[in-house]
Amino acid sequence: MQVVRQFKKNWSILVPGILICAGLLLRDAFDYEINKYIFLILAAYPILCLNIGKALSFISFLIPLYFGLPGNYISILILARFTWEFLKSKHGINAEGIIISIILSLYLLISVLFHDNYNVYNLMGSLDYIILFLFVCLTVKYHDEGGIIFGYAIGTTALGAIMMTATLQHFTFLELMGSATRLGQFGVLQDQVESTMLTTVDPNFYGMFVIALVSSSYLLLKNKCFINKTPLIALSITSVILCLCGLSRTFLLILFLWGVLTAISRGSIKGVISIICIFAIVVFSVMWFFPDMVDAFDNRMNDSTMSGGNGRIRLIEEHFSKWEDSLETLLFGLGLYENNVHCGPLRYLFGIGITGFIILSIWLCTIFTVAKRRCRHISLSQYVPFVLTFIVFSTIPAAGSLNAIFPLIISITAIRL
């Protein structure tokens, strides 16, 4: 009965969401041709017409699926809705933060044009920082952190499920557990590695999405007013299992670190024992039901690329030498989309230079200031989601796109839980 009541209450976002997921699954896993404007139409009504609380939840669901959606068009819809909310709002929106966001966006736009990069995706990327700042402001104003994280949980789990289903159309599960292929590699077979319309993502990127989900959900589950606890637990467990199938070494290590930090932040023997028991159950379950996965992880952890960070250190050294080559590149960068350093913060530093990095840091500090507004007390445990997500962010080239930065924003809103 509760499921029926929840469906009746939220049908206006559930129906479009279900149709979008079904469309992505049919297109990417079963090769049905579905026009991108169908997805745009399905997304338009919840974003533009529903109350802002439901719209924010739907947007949180949608952004993890941006890999397979017409993201540029959807971002325009989101920016239009947020701008309208800003213009009609008499309070609750940080004006100084808006100014900083506009300055950062203009700086990034000029940087893209200066490096003769007229790709629409890159040009649109400069607007993402305004969208993200307004997203945090509206979340704080309407106090709907629970709905936002729950929407994000559905979107992140849907991303993994669609990606897994599509990958299994080309590989068996045993092949997926081997060293020859990885979760999400069906894009390689279709020659669409850089496709803007394919629901696939590198397992390390997906690991960032999942760790933000799991660590934020853990805080949300302690909220007595949140009623969707069982579905959130199910979504979190499912997303973790899907991510483990990607054999991401980074995710495995960060998942363990999350357990350690959570136990420490609780500061109680009962909490420590609970975390240890949960991890023991998960580990033994995987060893019992998925022995091939254990062998695959063992091979990954003993891979020869571990010592060199899987090529990350070499890339950092190469781009650092280019970045320090002149005063111009030091101050203004090599171009955000002209480098592929597998470290988010360094990609920003090398890409937009010291000047842009300072503006970006001020923007991030302003977001933290807004997120902490009216919070009486913030404990160590509330910072755990951001710390863990930022660590993963620092191991992948996640910069310059709305969906790549969004897990960080989710982890920042978790501070309010």
N, C-alpha and C positions, 0 to 999 in steps of 0.2 A: 504493500500500500504506500509506503514511503517513497518508493521508486516512482510510482504513478503520480503522486503529489509533486515530486520534484520535476518530473517531466512536464506536467501541466504548467508549473510555475516558470520553467525555463525553456519551453518549447521554441521560443523565438530565437534562441541561440543554438539549441541542441539540433534542430532540424537542419539549418544551414551547415553546421559543423559536421554532422553525419554525412550529408551529401558531398561536402568537400572531400572528406576522407575517402568516401566510396569512389569518388571521381579520380582521385590521385591513385588509389589502389588499382582501379580498372585500367587507367592509362599506363602506369609505370610497371605493373606486374603482369598485366594480361594484354597489353598492346592495343587497347581500344583508343581510338582517336577522340579526344575531348578538347574542344576549343577553349583557349585560355580565358576568353571573355565570360564563359559560363561560371568559372571560379570567381571572376571579378563581380559578376552579378550576385552570386550567392553571398559574397563577403560584404557587398555594399549595404544591404538592408540593416544587418546588426550594427555595422560601424556608424552609419549615418542616422538611423532612425530610432534605435533603442535608447533607453535612459543610459546615462554615462557609465553607471556601475556595470551594467550588462555589457556595454560596448567595450569597456576596459578588459573584462574577463574574456570576451570573444577575441580581442586583439592579442591577449596573452596566449590564447590557444593557437592563434593563426601564425604568429611570428616564427615559432619553431618549424613550421611547415613551409616557410618562405622559399626553401630550396626548390620546391616543385610548383610554386605559385607565381603569378605575374606580380612580383613584389613591388616593382616600381609603381604600378598603377594603384595597388592597395595602399602603399605608403602615401600617395597623394590624397586618397580618401581619408586616411588616418590623420594626416596633417590638417586637412580641411575641417574635420570634426573637432580636433584639439584646438585649432585656431578659433573656431566658433565658441567653444567653451571658455577660452581665454578672454575673448572680447566681451562676452556677456557676464563674466565673473567680476564682481566688485572686490573680492578678496580671495586669498588662498593660493594665488599664483605669484611666485617670486619674480618681481620685475627685473631685479638685477641679474638673476639667473637667465632670464629670457635674453637680456642684452648680451651676456657672455656666450650663450648658445648661438646667437646670431653672428657674433664676432668669429667664433670658432668655425661655424658653417661657411662664412665668407672667406675665411683664411684657407680652408680646405678646398673650396671652389676655385679660388685663385691659384692655389698650388696645382690642382688638376689641370687647369687651363695653361699654366706656365709650362708644364711638362708635356704640352700638346696631346693630352689624353682626353679625347672628346667622347669616350664611351659613355652612353646614357647611364649605365649602371653606376659608374664612378661619379658622374655629375650628380646623380640623385643621392649618392652616399653622403654628400655634404649636408643634406637636409636631415639626416638621421638623428643628429645630436639635438636639434630642436624638438623633434618628435619624442625622443627619449626623455628629455628634460620635462616636457609637458606631461608625459606619461607619469612620471614620478610625482609631479605637483598635483595632478588630478587624483592619483591613488591616495596621497596623503589627505587631500581635501575631503574625499568621500569615504575614507576609512574602509576600503574594500580589499585589503591585502589578502584575505582568505579566498575570495572569489578569483582574484588574479592568479594566485599560486595554483589554485585548483584548475583553472583554465590552462595554465602553463603545463601542468602535469598531464592533462589530456593530450595537448598538442605534442609534447615531447614523447609520450608513449606511442602516439599515433605515428610519429616520424619513424621511430624504431621499428614498429610493426610493419609499416609499409615497406621500409627498406629491407627488412628481413624477408618478407614475402617475395619481393621482387628479386632479391639475390638468390633465393631458393628456386627460382625459375631457371637459373643458369647453372647452379652448383647444388650438389647434395649437401646435407648437413655435415657429413664426415669430411667432405672436401673443404667446407667452410672452417672446420676445426684444424685444417692442415696449414702448412706454411705457404702454399702456392697462391692462396686467395684470402680475401678478408671481406667482412661485412660491408656492403655498399659498393662492391666492385662491379656490379652489373652495368654501371655507367661507363666503365672502360670498354666493355664489350659492345656497347651501343655507340662508342666514339662520342660520348657526351660528358666527358670529364668536367668540362667547364660550363655545362648547360645551365641556363637560368631556369629551366623548366623540367627538372628531374628530381624526384624526392630521394636524394642520396647525399650522404655526407661522410667525411672521413671519421672512422671510429673514435679518434682522439677528440674531434670536434663534438661528436655525440656524447662523449664522456663528460665534456664541460657542461652540456645541457643537463645531463642526468645528475651530476654531482650537485649542481645548483638546485635541482628538483628535490633530491633526497634530503639534503641538509636543510633546505627551507621548509620542506614538508614536516620534518621532525619537530621543528619549532611550532608549526601550525597545529600539529596534533595535540599539543599541550594546551591549546586554547579551548576552554570549555564551551564557548559559544559556537565553535565550528561543528557542524552536524554531519558533514560528508567524510567522516574519518575512515570508515571501512573502504569506500571507493578510492580514497587517496592512498591508503596503504597498499591496496591492490595495484594501483597505477605505479607507485614507487618501486615495488618489488618486480613488476613486469619490466619496467624500464631498465632496472639494474641487470636483470637476466639477459635482456636484449643487448645491453652494452657489453656485458661480459663475453657474449658471443663474438664481439668485435675484436677480442684479444688485445685490448689496449693496455699496455703495461702501465702507462700513466694513470689511467682510471683505477686500476687495481690497487696501486700504491696510495692514491688519494682516498679511495674508499676506506682503506685500512686507517689512514691518517684521520679521517673523519671520526671513526670509532674511538680513536685515542683521544682526540681533542674534545669530543662530546663527553667522554668519561671524565676527563680532567675538569671540564667546565662545570659539570654537575657537582663535583666535589664530594661525592658520597660513595661509600663502599657498595651500596646497593646498585647505584648507577653503573659503576665499573663492572660489577658482576653481570648485570643485565646486558651490557654491550658485548662482553666477552662471550656470553651464552649465545647471543644473536649471531655473532660472527662464527662461532663454532658450528652452529646449526647450518648456516649458509655454506660454509666450507665443506662440511661432511656431506651435505646434500648434493653439492656439485660433484664431489669426488665419487659419490655413490651412483648418481644418475647420469653424470656426464664425464666419464673417465677420459674420453678423447679431448675434452676441453682442458682438463688438467694437464695432459701431455702437451697440448698445444701451447698452453701458458708456460710450461717448463721450457719448451723450445724457444719461445719468444724471450723469456728472461735470460736465457743463455746465448742469445743471438750475438754474433760478433759486432753488430752495430751498436750495442749498448754502450761500449766504452767511448764512442764518439758522439753519443747523443743522437744516433741515427742520422748523422749528417748535420745536425743543428749547429754544432760548434763551428764546423767549417763554413757554413753559410753566414754565421755571425761575424767570423773573422774577415770574410770576403767583403761583406757590406760595410763593416766598420772601417776598413781601409779606404773604401770609396767615400764614405761619409766624412772622414776627417781630412780628405784630400784638399779642401779649400774652405775659406771662411764662409762662402756662400752656402755650400752644402751643410756645414756645421750649423748655421743659423736657420736655414730654410729647408734643408733636407733634400733627399734624392727623389722624392715623390712617393706618396703613400702606396700607390699601386705599381711602383717601379721596383719594389724590393719584395722578397719572399722569405724574409727571416722568420724562422719558426719560434718566435717569441713575440707575443702581442705588444708589450711595452716597448721593446727595442724596434719593432717594425714601425711603431709610431715615431719614436725618436729619430731613427734613420730616415723615415719617410717625410716627416714635416719639420724636422730640425728642432733646435733648442727653443726657438720662438714659438712654434706651434705646440711643442710639448708642454711649455709653461701654460699656454692658454688651455690646453686639454686638461692639465692638472687642476687648474682653477675651476674649470667646468665640473670635474669629478668631485672636488671638494664642496662645490655648491650643491650638487645632488645629495651628498651626504648630509649637508646642513638642512636641506629641505626634508629629507627622509627622517631625520631625528627630531623634527619639530613636534612639540607637545609630547615627547616621550619622557616620562618622569625618570625612569632608570633603565639603562641599557647594560645588560650583563655581558660577560665574555662570550657566552654561548651564542648570543645574537650576532656576533661578528664572525662566527665560524663559517657560515655559508659563503660570505664574501671572500674570506681568506682562502678557502679551498678552491672556489671558482677562479679566483685571481691566479692561483698557482697553476691550474690547468691552462688558463688564458696565456700564461707566460711560457707555455711549451708548444704552442701552435700559432700559425700565422693568422690569428683572429683579429683583424682590424679593418676598419673601413666599410663595414656593412651592418645594417640594423640587427639582423639575426645573430651575427657573430658577437655583438656586444650585449645583446639582450639578457643572456644568463647572468651577467654581472649586475644588471639593473634589478633583476629578480632577487638576487642575493642581497642587494642593498635594501630593497623594500622589506626583506625578512628581518631587518633590524627592528622593525616596528612590532614584531610579533611577541 
